[in-house]
Amino acid sequence: MTSKTNNKPNNKIEPLPIREILQTLEQEYPQTETDLHYSNPFELLLAVILSAQTTDKQVNKITQKLFPKIKGPHDILNMGALRLENEIKKCGLYRRKSRHIMETSRLLCDKFGGVVPQTRKELMTLPGVGRKTANVVLSTGFGLPAFAVDTHVRRVSRRLGLSRGKNDLAVEKDVCRLVPKELWRATHRRLISHGRKFCRARNPLCKSCPLNPFCPSAGKITA
Ligand code: SF4
Protein backbone atom coordinates (compact mmCIF):
# COMPACT_ATOMS: atom_id res chain seq x y z
CA MET A 1 0.00 0.00 0.00
CA THR A 2 1.27 3.43 -0.90
CA SER A 3 1.08 5.95 1.88
CA LYS A 4 -0.36 9.44 1.28
CA THR A 5 2.98 10.92 2.28
CA ASN A 6 4.77 9.08 -0.52
CA ASN A 7 2.42 10.51 -3.13
CA LYS A 8 3.00 14.08 -2.08
CA PRO A 9 5.39 16.23 -4.14
CA ASN A 10 8.70 16.91 -2.47
CA ASN A 11 8.24 20.39 -0.98
CA LYS A 12 11.43 20.32 1.03
CA ILE A 13 13.18 23.70 0.84
CA GLU A 14 16.85 23.30 0.08
CA PRO A 15 19.12 25.40 2.31
CA LEU A 16 20.52 28.42 0.53
CA PRO A 17 24.17 27.83 -0.44
CA ILE A 18 25.14 31.23 0.89
CA ARG A 19 28.78 30.34 1.59
CA GLU A 20 29.29 29.08 -1.94
CA ILE A 21 27.58 32.14 -3.39
CA LEU A 22 29.74 34.54 -1.38
CA GLN A 23 32.94 32.61 -2.16
CA THR A 24 32.16 32.56 -5.87
CA LEU A 25 31.40 36.27 -5.86
CA GLU A 26 34.69 36.95 -4.08
CA GLN A 27 36.67 34.89 -6.58
CA GLU A 28 34.98 36.49 -9.55
CA TYR A 29 35.09 40.08 -8.25
CA PRO A 30 38.07 40.54 -5.92
CA GLN A 31 38.10 44.31 -6.50
CA THR A 32 35.34 45.95 -4.48
CA GLU A 33 36.20 49.64 -4.60
CA THR A 34 33.64 52.01 -6.06
CA ASP A 35 34.34 53.28 -9.58
CA LEU A 36 33.49 56.81 -8.43
CA HIS A 37 36.48 59.05 -7.75
CA TYR A 38 36.51 60.92 -4.43
CA SER A 39 38.91 61.83 -1.67
CA ASN A 40 36.59 62.59 1.27
CA PRO A 41 33.00 61.83 2.38
CA PHE A 42 31.67 65.15 1.01
CA GLU A 43 33.07 64.42 -2.46
CA LEU A 44 31.64 60.91 -2.28
CA LEU A 45 28.23 62.29 -1.31
CA LEU A 46 28.25 64.66 -4.29
CA ALA A 47 29.45 61.92 -6.65
CA VAL A 48 26.68 59.57 -5.52
CA ILE A 49 24.02 62.30 -5.92
CA LEU A 50 25.38 63.00 -9.41
CA SER A 51 25.43 59.31 -10.35
CA ALA A 52 21.64 58.86 -10.50
CA GLN A 53 20.81 57.82 -14.07
CA THR A 54 24.36 58.68 -15.16
CA THR A 55 27.37 56.41 -15.61
CA ASP A 56 30.19 56.51 -13.05
CA LYS A 57 32.55 57.33 -15.92
CA GLN A 58 30.58 60.45 -16.78
CA VAL A 59 30.37 61.48 -13.11
CA ASN A 60 34.17 61.12 -12.83
CA LYS A 61 34.66 63.38 -15.85
CA ILE A 62 32.51 66.04 -14.20
CA THR A 63 34.00 65.76 -10.72
CA GLN A 64 37.55 65.78 -12.08
CA LYS A 65 36.92 69.45 -12.93
CA LEU A 66 34.53 70.27 -10.07
CA PHE A 67 36.34 68.85 -7.05
CA PRO A 68 39.56 70.89 -7.34
CA LYS A 69 37.37 74.01 -7.02
CA ILE A 70 35.69 73.00 -3.77
CA LYS A 71 36.94 71.99 -0.33
CA GLY A 72 33.53 71.59 1.29
CA PRO A 73 29.88 72.68 1.26
CA HIS A 74 30.78 76.35 1.86
CA ASP A 75 32.50 76.46 -1.51
CA ILE A 76 29.41 75.05 -3.21
CA LEU A 77 27.30 77.82 -1.64
CA ASN A 78 29.85 80.42 -2.74
CA MET A 79 29.82 78.96 -6.22
CA GLY A 80 26.06 79.51 -6.53
CA ALA A 81 23.39 77.55 -8.38
CA LEU A 82 24.07 78.84 -11.88
CA ARG A 83 27.78 78.10 -11.83
CA LEU A 84 27.13 74.71 -10.30
CA GLU A 85 24.60 73.91 -13.03
CA ASN A 86 27.20 74.85 -15.57
CA GLU A 87 29.76 72.57 -13.93
CA ILE A 88 27.47 69.53 -13.95
CA LYS A 89 25.41 70.14 -17.08
CA LYS A 90 26.85 67.09 -18.88
CA CYS A 91 25.11 64.99 -16.25
CA GLY A 92 21.51 63.76 -16.67
CA LEU A 93 18.91 65.66 -14.60
CA TYR A 94 21.53 68.32 -13.86
CA ARG A 95 19.08 71.02 -12.79
CA ARG A 96 17.49 68.81 -10.15
CA LYS A 97 20.87 67.51 -9.00
CA SER A 98 22.22 71.05 -8.78
CA ARG A 99 19.26 72.04 -6.59
CA HIS A 100 19.79 69.02 -4.34
CA ILE A 101 23.51 69.71 -4.01
CA MET A 102 22.88 73.39 -3.18
CA GLU A 103 20.23 72.54 -0.57
CA THR A 104 22.34 69.72 0.86
CA SER A 105 25.35 72.02 1.15
CA ARG A 106 23.24 74.64 2.93
CA LEU A 107 21.94 72.07 5.42
CA LEU A 108 25.42 70.66 6.01
CA CYS A 109 26.65 74.18 6.83
CA ASP A 110 23.62 75.16 8.93
CA LYS A 111 23.01 71.95 10.85
CA PHE A 112 26.08 69.76 10.70
CA GLY A 113 29.00 72.16 11.04
CA GLY A 114 29.97 71.73 7.39
CA VAL A 115 30.69 68.00 7.69
CA VAL A 116 28.84 64.96 6.40
CA PRO A 117 26.96 63.22 9.23
CA GLN A 118 27.65 59.57 9.99
CA THR A 119 24.16 58.26 10.68
CA ARG A 120 21.58 57.11 8.16
CA LYS A 121 18.86 59.12 9.86
CA GLU A 122 20.81 62.37 9.55
CA LEU A 123 22.01 61.64 6.03
CA MET A 124 18.44 61.01 4.89
CA THR A 125 17.42 64.52 6.00
CA LEU A 126 19.62 65.87 3.17
CA PRO A 127 17.86 66.67 -0.12
CA GLY A 128 18.61 64.10 -2.82
CA VAL A 129 19.77 61.54 -0.27
CA GLY A 130 17.61 58.44 -0.03
CA ARG A 131 18.34 55.23 1.82
CA LYS A 132 20.55 53.83 -0.96
CA THR A 133 22.74 56.93 -1.14
CA ALA A 134 22.94 57.10 2.66
CA ASN A 135 24.04 53.46 2.82
CA VAL A 136 26.70 53.99 0.15
CA VAL A 137 28.10 57.00 2.03
CA LEU A 138 28.08 55.12 5.35
CA SER A 139 29.72 51.97 4.00
CA THR A 140 32.09 53.41 1.40
CA GLY A 141 32.80 56.82 2.87
CA PHE A 142 32.96 55.92 6.55
CA GLY A 143 33.55 52.15 6.56
CA LEU A 144 30.38 51.58 8.61
CA PRO A 145 28.21 48.49 8.21
CA ALA A 146 25.48 49.30 5.70
CA PHE A 147 24.12 47.51 2.64
CA ALA A 148 22.91 49.61 -0.26
CA VAL A 149 20.32 48.22 -2.67
CA ASP A 150 20.19 49.51 -6.22
CA THR A 151 18.53 48.05 -9.29
CA HIS A 152 21.34 45.49 -9.90
CA VAL A 153 21.52 44.42 -6.26
CA ARG A 154 17.74 44.02 -6.07
CA ARG A 155 17.52 41.96 -9.28
CA VAL A 156 20.49 39.68 -8.60
CA SER A 157 19.54 39.11 -4.94
CA ARG A 158 16.05 38.06 -5.92
CA ARG A 159 17.20 35.77 -8.72
CA LEU A 160 19.75 34.10 -6.45
CA GLY A 161 17.06 33.50 -3.84
CA LEU A 162 18.74 35.78 -1.29
CA SER A 163 15.47 37.67 -0.98
CA ARG A 164 11.88 37.61 -2.08
CA GLY A 165 11.47 41.20 -1.00
CA LYS A 166 9.28 43.34 -3.19
CA ASN A 167 11.01 46.58 -2.32
CA ASP A 168 14.56 47.72 -1.65
CA LEU A 169 14.17 47.86 2.11
CA ALA A 170 12.92 44.26 2.26
CA VAL A 171 15.82 43.12 0.06
CA GLU A 172 18.27 45.03 2.26
CA LYS A 173 16.93 43.37 5.41
CA ASP A 174 16.93 39.88 3.88
CA VAL A 175 20.50 40.13 2.56
CA CYS A 176 21.76 41.65 5.81
CA ARG A 177 20.33 38.65 7.68
CA LEU A 178 22.19 36.22 5.41
CA VAL A 179 25.52 37.95 4.87
CA PRO A 180 28.02 38.69 7.66
CA LYS A 181 28.21 42.41 8.49
CA GLU A 182 31.84 42.72 7.50
CA LEU A 183 30.92 41.62 3.96
CA TRP A 184 27.97 43.98 3.38
CA ARG A 185 29.93 46.63 1.50
CA ALA A 186 31.87 44.14 -0.61
CA THR A 187 28.73 42.12 -1.36
CA HIS A 188 26.95 45.27 -2.53
CA ARG A 189 29.78 45.98 -4.97
CA ARG A 190 30.02 42.35 -6.11
CA LEU A 191 26.29 42.03 -6.79
CA ILE A 192 26.46 45.20 -8.90
CA SER A 193 29.42 43.82 -10.85
CA HIS A 194 27.62 40.52 -11.31
CA GLY A 195 24.46 42.26 -12.46
CA ARG A 196 26.42 44.15 -15.10
CA LYS A 197 28.55 41.23 -16.29
CA PHE A 198 26.28 38.17 -16.21
CA CYS A 199 22.94 38.71 -14.50
CA ARG A 200 21.68 41.44 -16.78
CA ALA A 201 18.06 42.54 -16.61
CA ARG A 202 17.37 41.10 -20.07
CA ASN A 203 18.91 37.92 -21.39
CA PRO A 204 21.14 37.06 -18.41
CA LEU A 205 24.17 34.94 -19.33
CA CYS A 206 23.15 31.96 -17.21
CA LYS A 207 25.12 29.40 -19.24
CA SER A 208 28.44 31.05 -18.54
CA CYS A 209 27.52 32.42 -15.09
CA PRO A 210 29.82 31.13 -12.31
CA LEU A 211 26.85 31.19 -9.90
CA ASN A 212 24.78 28.91 -12.13
CA PRO A 213 25.20 25.79 -9.91
CA PHE A 214 23.79 27.66 -6.90
CA CYS A 215 21.12 29.74 -8.60
CA PRO A 216 17.42 28.75 -8.47
CA SER A 217 16.72 31.03 -11.45
CA ALA A 218 19.42 29.63 -13.75
CA GLY A 219 18.02 29.26 -17.26
CA LYS A 220 14.55 30.29 -16.15
CA ILE A 221 14.64 34.01 -17.00
CA THR A 222 12.89 34.40 -20.32
CA ALA A 223 12.71 38.18 -20.87
S1 SF4 B 1 22.52 31.80 -13.22
FE1 SF4 B 1 21.46 33.39 -14.42
S2 SF4 B 1 19.87 34.21 -13.09
FE2 SF4 B 1 21.34 33.10 -11.79
S3 SF4 B 1 22.83 34.63 -11.10
FE3 SF4 B 1 23.66 33.71 -12.94
S4 SF4 B 1 22.99 35.02 -14.63
FE4 SF4 B 1 21.71 35.49 -12.85
Residues whose N, C-alpha, C, O or C-beta is under 5 A from the ligand:
A	BS01	SF4	R159 F198 C199 P204 L205 C206 C209 L211 N212 C215 S217 A218 G219
